[in-house]
C-alpha cells in the first residue's frame, strides 16, 4: 500500500472512461475497493485521501463529471473509491 498506488488509481479513473464507469456503477465502497484491487490498486483510505487532496476542486469535478458518490462532506472522485 502506498500513496503512489493511490495516485496511480486516481490517474486510471481520470483517464479511463470505461474503468470510471465501472467504479461509478459499483453500489458500495466495498465493491469499489474490490474492483480497484482486482485491477492491482491497493491503498488505504488515508493514502487515497492524500492523493485526491492534492487535486484542485476543478480537477476533481472534471474527473467525477460533477457527480457525487457517498457524498458526506466530499464530492466527486474523493468519495468515489473511499478505500
N, CA, C and O of each residue as an XYZ file, in Angstrom:
332
protein
N       0.843     -1.176      0.000
C       0.000      0.000      0.000
C       0.886      1.236      0.000
O       1.908      1.300      0.682
N       0.455      2.218     -0.793
C       1.264      3.413     -0.852
C       0.499      4.549     -1.502
O      -0.503      4.344     -2.187
N       0.995      5.742     -1.269
C       0.425      6.920     -1.916
C       0.603      6.825     -3.426
O      -0.223      7.334     -4.183
N       1.685      6.171     -3.868
C       1.910      6.006     -5.307
C       0.795      5.158     -5.928
O       0.337      5.445     -7.034
N       0.364      4.121     -5.220
C      -0.744      3.299     -5.701
C      -2.026      4.120     -5.773
O      -2.794      4.003     -6.728
N      -2.250      4.942     -4.770
C      -3.443      5.790     -4.761
C      -3.414      6.766     -5.940
O      -4.431      6.986     -6.597
N      -2.252      7.341     -6.197
C      -2.122      8.270     -7.327
C      -2.310      7.543     -8.658
O      -2.903      8.088     -9.588
N      -1.808      6.318     -8.745
C      -1.979      5.535     -9.977
C      -3.460      5.208    -10.196
O      -3.948      5.256    -11.325
N      -4.168      4.877     -9.122
C      -5.609      4.621     -9.230
C      -6.336      5.883     -9.671
O      -7.212      5.836    -10.534
N      -5.974      6.991     -9.083
C      -6.587      8.268     -9.459
C      -6.370      8.559    -10.936
O      -7.301      8.968    -11.629
N      -5.152      8.352    -11.424
C      -4.869      8.565    -12.845
C      -5.705      7.633    -13.724
O      -6.199      8.038    -14.777
N      -5.857      6.389    -13.287
C      -6.664      5.430    -14.057
C      -8.111      5.889    -14.135
O      -8.733      5.829    -15.196
N      -8.640      6.345    -13.016
C     -10.017      6.838    -13.003
C     -10.147      8.086    -13.875
O     -11.142      8.256    -14.580
N      -9.144      8.953    -13.826
C      -9.174     10.177    -14.626
C      -9.147      9.886    -16.116
O      -9.849     10.536    -16.891
N      -8.339      8.910    -16.523
C      -8.042      8.721    -17.942
C      -8.739      7.554    -18.616
O      -8.660      7.419    -19.837
N      -9.414      6.715    -17.863
C     -10.048      5.524    -18.431
C     -11.551      5.593    -18.174
O     -12.027      5.225    -17.100
N     -12.285      6.069    -19.173
C     -13.728      6.274    -19.024
C     -14.462      4.973    -18.702
O     -15.412      4.979    -17.919
N     -14.038      3.873    -19.290
C     -14.699      2.586    -19.028
C     -14.503      2.165    -17.568
O     -15.450      1.739    -16.907
N     -13.275      2.287    -17.075
C     -12.985      1.952    -15.679
C     -13.758      2.878    -14.744
O     -14.337      2.425    -13.757
N     -13.768      4.174    -15.054
C     -14.505      5.147    -14.251
C     -15.979      4.776    -14.200
O     -16.601      4.872    -13.141
N     -16.550      4.355    -15.322
C     -17.959      3.960    -15.359
C     -18.217      2.751    -14.470
O     -19.246      2.680    -13.798
N     -17.285      1.803    -14.464
C     -17.422      0.631    -13.591
C     -17.395      1.050    -12.131
O     -18.174      0.551    -11.319
N     -16.500      1.964    -11.802
C     -16.412      2.442    -10.426
C     -17.698      3.172    -10.027
O     -18.195      3.006     -8.913
N     -18.227      3.975    -10.941
C     -19.462      4.705    -10.668
C     -20.637      3.750    -10.471
O     -21.523      4.012     -9.657
N     -20.643      2.649    -11.210
C     -21.748      1.694    -11.150
C     -21.704      0.812     -9.904
O     -22.715      0.226     -9.516
N     -20.540      0.720     -9.285
C     -20.414     -0.090     -8.070
C     -21.318      0.496     -6.990
O     -21.385      1.713     -6.817
N     -22.002     -0.368     -6.276
C     -23.016      0.084     -5.328
C     -22.515      0.456     -3.940
O     -23.272      1.015     -3.147
N     -21.268      0.160     -3.633
C     -20.772      0.439     -2.288
C     -19.266      0.660     -2.311
O     -18.595      0.365     -3.300
N     -18.750      1.181     -1.213
C     -17.302      1.348     -1.080
C     -16.604      0.003     -1.198
O     -15.537     -0.109     -1.802
N     -17.223     -1.016     -0.609
C     -16.619     -2.348     -0.653
C     -16.498     -2.853     -2.085
O     -15.478     -3.434     -2.458
N     -17.540     -2.632     -2.888
C     -17.486     -3.051     -4.294
C     -16.422     -2.271     -5.057
O     -15.689     -2.845     -5.862
N     -16.334     -0.967     -4.810
C     -15.324     -0.159     -5.481
C     -13.924     -0.592     -5.063
O     -13.006     -0.626     -5.883
N     -13.765     -0.921     -3.790
C     -12.470     -1.394     -3.307
C     -12.104     -2.706     -3.984
O     -10.965     -2.875     -4.421
N     -13.056     -3.646     -4.080
C     -12.787     -4.926     -4.753
C     -12.411     -4.704     -6.213
O     -11.495     -5.346     -6.727
N     -13.117     -3.798     -6.877
C     -12.823     -3.507     -8.274
C     -11.416     -2.931     -8.418
O     -10.662     -3.350     -9.296
N     -11.064     -1.985     -7.572
C      -9.731     -1.381     -7.619
C      -8.665     -2.439     -7.356
O      -7.651     -2.483     -8.053
N      -8.882     -3.284     -6.362
C      -7.907     -4.306     -6.031
C      -7.791     -5.354     -7.140
O      -6.703     -5.871     -7.393
N      -8.894     -5.662     -7.791
C      -8.855     -6.608     -8.909
C      -8.001     -6.080    -10.052
O      -7.477     -6.851    -10.857
N      -7.867     -4.758    -10.117
C      -7.045     -4.116    -11.145
C      -5.623     -3.850    -10.651
O      -4.814     -3.245    -11.355
N      -5.328     -4.311     -9.425
C      -3.967     -4.187     -8.903
C      -3.686     -2.942     -8.090
O      -2.527     -2.639     -7.810
N      -4.724     -2.212     -7.703
C      -4.554     -0.987     -6.926
C      -4.858     -1.254     -5.460
O      -5.990     -1.581     -5.102
N      -3.853     -1.115     -4.623
C      -4.002     -1.312     -3.185
C      -3.521     -0.063     -2.467
O      -2.354      0.314     -2.574
N      -4.425      0.576     -1.733
C      -4.057      1.734     -0.938
C      -5.062      1.875      0.186
O      -6.180      1.365      0.113
N      -4.651      2.565      1.211
C      -5.538      2.810      2.339
C      -6.430      4.013      2.040
O      -6.177      4.766      1.100
N      -7.461      4.181      2.838
C      -8.325      5.345      2.680
C      -7.537      6.632      2.914
O      -7.763      7.633      2.235
N      -6.627      6.605      3.862
C      -5.789      7.770      4.138
C      -4.915      8.119      2.926
O      -4.784      9.289      2.567
N      -4.324      7.102      2.304
C      -3.495      7.340      1.112
C      -4.346      7.889     -0.029
O      -3.921      8.793     -0.747
N      -5.549      7.339     -0.192
C      -6.469      7.831     -1.232
C      -6.814      9.289     -0.979
O      -6.792     10.108     -1.897
N      -7.136      9.613      0.279
C      -7.493     10.993      0.618
C      -6.336     11.948      0.352
O      -6.545     13.054     -0.147
N      -5.121     11.527      0.682
C      -3.957     12.380      0.411
C      -3.781     12.601     -1.089
O      -3.484     13.715     -1.522
N      -3.962     11.554     -1.877
C      -3.810     11.682     -3.336
C      -4.868     12.613     -3.917
O      -4.554     13.446     -4.767
N      -6.113     12.483     -3.472
C      -7.175     13.329     -4.022
C      -7.106     14.742     -3.481
O      -7.521     15.683     -4.157
N      -6.591     14.906     -2.277
C      -6.475     16.254     -1.715
C      -5.422     17.082     -2.435
O      -5.413     18.307     -2.310
N      -4.538     16.438     -3.185
C      -3.540     17.155     -3.964
C      -4.135     17.742     -5.241
O      -3.483     18.531     -5.924
N      -5.376     17.358     -5.565
C      -6.038     17.871     -6.769
C      -6.824     19.129     -6.435
O      -7.303     19.299     -5.315
N      -6.947     19.995     -7.413
C      -7.767     21.191     -7.230
C      -9.239     20.800     -7.323
O      -9.569     19.730     -7.835
N     -10.118     21.659     -6.832
C     -11.549     21.400     -6.924
C     -11.978     21.237     -8.382
O     -12.818     20.396     -8.703
N     -11.394     22.048     -9.253
C     -11.728     21.970    -10.682
C     -11.355     20.606    -11.258
O     -12.125     20.019    -12.019
N     -10.177     20.103    -10.897
C      -9.751     18.786    -11.370
C     -10.677     17.694    -10.842
O     -11.012     16.759    -11.569
N     -11.090     17.808     -9.582
C     -11.984     16.814     -9.003
C     -13.317     16.775     -9.737
O     -13.841     15.697    -10.018
N     -13.867     17.939    -10.047
C     -15.136     17.995    -10.773
C     -14.971     17.427    -12.171
O     -15.848     16.716    -12.662
N     -13.853     17.736    -12.816
C     -13.601     17.224    -14.162
C     -13.529     15.702    -14.158
O     -14.105     15.052    -15.031
N     -12.839     15.139    -13.203
C     -12.687     13.688    -13.117
C     -14.011     13.019    -12.800
O     -14.327     11.967    -13.354
N     -14.780     13.621    -11.916
C     -16.015     12.994    -11.464
C     -17.198     13.312    -12.353
O     -18.275     12.745    -12.166
N     -17.028     14.196    -13.307
C     -18.160     14.602    -14.124
C     -19.184     15.381    -13.319
O     -20.344     15.490    -13.717
N     -18.756     15.925    -12.182
C     -19.654     16.689    -11.325
C     -20.534     15.821    -10.455
O     -21.370     16.336     -9.713
N     -20.361     14.504    -10.533
C     -21.190     13.586     -9.752
C     -20.646     13.439     -8.346
O     -19.523     13.847     -8.051
N     -21.452     12.855     -7.491
C     -21.060     12.644     -6.110
C     -21.467     11.240     -5.684
O     -22.604     10.821     -5.902
N     -20.541     10.523     -5.081
C     -20.816      9.169     -4.612
C     -20.541      9.123     -3.130
O     -19.479      9.560     -2.687
N     -21.490      8.596     -2.339
C     -21.330      8.524     -0.887
C     -20.898      9.885     -0.351
O     -19.954      9.978      0.433
N     -21.576     10.916     -0.765
C     -21.080     12.280     -0.617
C     -20.585     12.670      0.755
O     -19.405     12.989      0.899
N     -21.407     12.660      1.743
C     -20.957     13.193      3.017
C     -20.437     14.593      2.793
O     -21.123     15.424      2.199
N     -19.239     14.864      3.258
C     -18.632     16.175      3.059
C     -17.757     16.210      1.817
O     -17.172     17.249      1.510
N     -17.653     15.097      1.096
C     -16.797     15.024     -0.076
C     -17.649     15.062     -1.343
O     -18.830     14.715     -1.323
N     -17.035     15.485     -2.438
C     -17.723     15.436     -3.719
C     -16.875     14.677     -4.701
O     -15.662     14.554     -4.532
N     -17.520     14.169     -5.729
C     -16.832     13.553     -6.850
C     -15.871     12.461     -6.479
O     -16.178     11.581     -5.674
N     -14.716     12.527     -7.071
C     -13.734     11.457     -7.002
C     -13.234     11.193     -5.600
O     -12.859     10.059     -5.301
N     -13.210     12.180     -4.729
C     -12.719     11.953     -3.374
C     -13.492     10.841     -2.692
O     -12.901     10.053     -1.953
N     -14.778     10.753     -2.914
C     -15.549      9.707     -2.265
C     -15.911      8.575     -3.218
O     -16.617      7.645     -2.827
N     -15.446      8.638     -4.446
C     -15.739      7.582     -5.411
C     -15.233      6.239     -4.935
O     -15.983      5.263     -4.924
N     -14.008      6.175     -4.551
C     -13.435      4.900     -4.138
C     -13.596      4.702     -2.643
O     -14.059      3.650     -2.201
N     -13.229      5.675     -1.881
C     -13.365      5.564     -0.436
C     -12.734      4.311      0.128
O     -13.334      3.627      0.958
N     -11.543      4.010     -0.312
C     -10.862      2.778      0.093
C     -10.595      2.807      1.581
O     -10.028      1.859      2.125
